[in-house]
Amino acid sequence: MRTAAALSFLLLISAQLFVAGANAQPLVNFSSAEKTGILRHGPWPPAPRRDPSNRVSGHPAAIALGERLFFEPRLSGPGSVLCATCHVPYRSFQDARPRAFGLEAVDRNTPTLVDAGFKRWYGWDGANDSLWAQSIRPLLDPREMRASALHVSQTVKKLFAREYEAAFGRSPPADDEELLVDAGKALAAYQETLVSARTPFDEFRDALEKSDAAAMQRYPLAAQRGLRLFIGKGGCGSCHSGAAFTNGEFYASGSVDSGRYAGIRKLQASPYNLFGRFNDDPSRSTATRVHLQPRNRGEFRVPGLRNVARTAPYLHDGSLATLREAVQHNSKQIELASGEIDDLVAFLESLSPPQEPAARRE
């Protein structure tokens, strides 16, 4: 009986191994250069970092205050819209509209806030050079939240005085603009915690680094082929580089929208830029001088591609409804076959996690 039981057990294990082997994905034979290119897109997530221009970056009390402000409609002038109106948590902190709508329609698509803490420039046109300055902008925009420094200051003092003291270690200041900036810094501290979760690509990338063939075989073959196109023939990796899949700079779109050109003008005129008095970093270590150039007309910030399958529609004007349309739009001069477009879409879909679009980093 023991011999029969042992034989049955061995047969069961053999059958399971056979099924596992039958279900294993084949592997693309990446060259050494291709492997190097793939590994540059990680690891993920990156180590936490604090913004030296924001003295409460990474502070738990400021994060808690920022989260409350993010979901507070009374921060807006009419008291009817909130940050989460456009940056909807279950939509990967965007709104799925072609163009944003706060109190009125605006000109551009709502970008996701997931991974915002890793960016260098903010807004499609780069009109802000810090996350806290970018957080101030919609508060004051008459089409979005239609508030003022006075209104934000009064709201914080009335509703969140205790939370402000816990976050900033002092009572709310009398200077309304100073308190407005601090509200922006608390909002930024909260947004810095919105970090995208690991994805099927990350599992493949790490397995490739470890030469773990069994783990690599869990990654769909179509996504592998798409990855090869992404770092090679498609030329996508030149702009969508690094672990966040963006170089953080700007690309020429051919749009009549002035884009980066107007953004630089706004940045230079802003009292909240990193050369201004509200920067908490005396060394101005993250401040960068920018100068207008004719080529800046029609340029827009290169978006990161993490969670890209969950942030449709695409481009600054939301004019592309699907990932396939986005791939076709960006590959007009490359002449990709239909199957190659399918593979690129499969790869891009692998840059989103299977379930939650973002993980809160404490």
N, C-alpha and C positions, 0 to 999 in steps of 0.2 A: 504493500500500500504506500509506504514511504517513497519507494522508487517511482511508482506511478504518479504520486503527487509532485515529486521533484521534476519529473518529465513534463507534467502539465504546466508547472510553473515556468520552466525553461521555454516551452512552446509559446506561452503567453508573452513572455518578455521578448522573444524573437519576433512575434507578430507585431508587438508595439513598436519595436525598433524598425521593422519593415515599413509600417505605416508612417512613422516619423520621417524615414528616409524618402518615402514616396512623396510626402507633402513638402519636403524641403525645396526652397526656391533655388534655381541655378544662380550663378554669380557672374556679373560682368567682370572681365579680366582687365581691371584698371591698371594703367601703366604707373610707374613710380612717380612721374610728374603729376599724373591725375590724382594719385593718392595724396600727394603733398597739397594740391589744391583743395581737395575735400577736407583734409584735416584743418585747414585754415578757417573753416566755418564752425569752429568750436574751440574748446568745449563749452557746454551750456548746462546750467546758467553761469554767468560770470560771477566773480566775487563781488559782494556788495561794495558800493562806493558812496562816499558822501560828497556833496557839492560844497566846496569851500566858500562859495559866494552866499550860501544860505546857512546861517549859524544854527538853525534847528534841523537841518537835514539829518535824517536817521534817528532823531530823538522820539521815543515812544509817545510822549505827551503831545508833541507837535503832530505826529502822525494821527493820533486820535482826534485832535482838533480839526486837522485837515479833512479827515473823513466826515466829520459832522458838517463842516462847511460845504463839502462836496454834495451832500444830500439835503441842503437847506434852501428851500425856495425863497425864504424871506431875505436872502442875500441879494436877490435880484431887485431891481427898482419896483416893479409892480407886485413882487411877491408871488409870482406864478410860475417861474421857471427856475431850474437848478442846473448845476453842472451835469448831472446825470440825465438831464433831458436830451442832450445830444450824445453824451458819452455813457451809453446804457451798459451796465455791467454784463448782462446776459448776452449782449451783442458784441462782446469783446471790447467794450468801452468805446463803441462808435454807434451810429444810428441806422445804418443800412439804407440811408437816403442818398440819392445822387448828390444833393447839396444840403448843407445843414439848415435847420430851421429852429431858431430860438423863439424870440418874439416876432421875428419876420424871417423871410428867406434870405440867405446869404449867398455869396458867389461861389463858394468852394465846398468840396466834400469834407466831411468830418473825419479826421484821422483817428485811429485807435490810440488810446493812452497806454496800452500795454507796452512795456519796455521804454516808456518815455524818459525814464531816468538815465538812459544810456545815450541819449541824443546829444548832438553838439549845437544844432540850430533848431528852432521851433517855428511851427507854422509852415504851410506849403512854400511860402516865400522867404522863410528865414528871418522874419521881421523881429524876432526876439532871440537873444543869445543865452537865456537861462529858462529853466522850467518854471521858476517863480514869476518871472516877468510874463511868460506866456500865460500863466494862470490868471494874471491881472487883466489881460487883454479882453476876454469875453465879458468880464464883469462890467467894463466901461463901454463896450460896444452897444450902441443904441438898438441894433437889430438882434442882439443876442440876449443880454441880461439887463441892459439899460440901468445900471447902477451908477453911483458916483463915489468918490472917496468919502464924502460925508455920510452917505447912506450906509456903506460898508462899515465904516467906523462906528456909527450909531448901533448898527445891528450886532456887531461883535460885542460892544460894551453892554448891550441890553441882554443878549442871549448867552454869550460865551465868555463873560469876564473871568470866571473861575478857571475855565479851561485855558484861556489865554495866559493867565498868570502861571499855570502849571507848565505850559509849553515854553514861555519866553522868560520866566523868572522875574517878572515885574508886572505892575498894573498896566492896563491899556494906556498908551500915551495920548496926550491931548492933540497931537498933530494927526489930523485925519489921514493925510497921505502916508505917513509912517505906518499907521495901523492898517491901511489898505495893503501896503507892501508886505507887512507881516502876515496878513491873511493869505496873500499869494504864496508866501514861503511855507505856511502850514499846509496849504493845498498841494504844493510841490512835494513836501515831505510825505504826504499820503500817496501821491501818484508814483513816487519812487518805489513804493512797495509792490506795484503792479508789474510782476515779472512773468513772462510766458513760461508755461510748463514745458517739460521735455517732450520731444516728438519722436516719431519713428525714425526720422533722419538722424537725430542725436544718438539713438541706440545703434544705428548702423555706423555712424561716424566713429563712435567709441570702440565698437567691435573691430572696425577696420584698423584703428590705431593699435589694438591689442592682437591683431591677426586671429581673431576669434571667428573662424569660418562658420561654425554652427549658429552663432548669433547673427552674423551677416546674412545668412540665408533666410532669416525671417523678414527681410526687407524686400518688398515686391520687385520683381525683375523690371517692370515698366518704370518704377521710380528710379532704379539703378541706371537704366538707359537714359532717363530724363536728367539725372544728375550728371551723367557724362556730357550730355548736350549743354547743360547749364554752365559747366566749368570749361567747356571746349567750344564746339562749333557755334553755339548760341551766343557766346560772348557776354552772358548775363553777369558773370562773376566780377567783371571789371567795375561795375557800379554797385552791384549787390554783393559786397564782399564782407568778410569777417563773420564773427559768430552771430551778429544781429542781421546779417544779409543786407547791409547797406554801408556805403562809404561815408554817409552823412553829408554828402555834398549835393550839388544841383545838376540837373540835366536839362538840355534844351528840348522843349516840347513842341515848338512851332506854333504855340498858342498866341492869340492876340492879347491875352492877359499879360500885363507887364511883368508879373511874377517877381523874381528875385530882384529886378531893378528897383521896383517900388519898395520891396522889402528892405533893401539896404538903406534907402532913404528913411523909411520909418525907423529902422534900427538906429541910425545915426542921430535922429531927432528925439529918440525916446529918453525920458528921464530915468527909465528903469534899465538901461543897458549896463553892461558890466564895467563901464568906465565911469558910471555915475555914483552918487553918494550912497546908494542903497546896497552896494556890494559889500558883503561882510568880510571879504578877503582883502586885507590891506595890500597884498602883493599883486592883486589883479591877475592871478596866475592863469585863470581861464578866459580872460578877455582877449579878443582878437580884433585888430583893426581891419575893416573891410572898405574897399573903394569901388565906386561905380565903374562899370565897364559896359560898353555897348552889348557885349555878348550876354549880359545878365538879363536882357529882355526876353521874356518867355521861358525863363528857367524856373524849375521847381525842384524841391527837395526830393532826393531819392528815398522812397519809403523802405523801411525794413520789410522783410518777407515772412517773418515769423507770424503765425496765425493768419496768413494771407487768404486761406480758404474760407475764413470766417469774417472777412472785412470787406466784402463786396458792397457796393460797386467800386470801381477802381479809377485811378488818375485824380488829379486835383479837381476836376469838374464832375467826377462821378459818371463819366460818359460810357464806361465799359461795364457791362452788367455781370459778366462771368469771367472766370479764370481763363477759359479758352479764348475769349475775345481779347483779354489782356495779353496773352501769349502771341496771338496773331498780330495784334497792334505793334508789339515790340519786336517782331521778327520779320517785318516787311522786306528788309534788305538781305535777309539770310536765306530765304527760299526753303523753309522747312516743309517736309512732306507731312501729310495729315497724320500719319502714325507717329512722327517725331513730335508734333504738337501734342498728341495724346500723351506721349511719354513725359514731356515737360510738365503738363498739367498734373500727371500722377506724382511727379517729384514735388511740385509746389504744394500739392495736397498733403504730402508727407511732412511738411513744415508746420503743420498744426497738430496739437495733441489730440488723442482719440476722444477725450471728454472735455475737461475744463479748459477754457482758452487762456486763463491766467491763474497764477498761483500767488497768493498774498505772501510777501516776504516780511517776516517780523524783524 
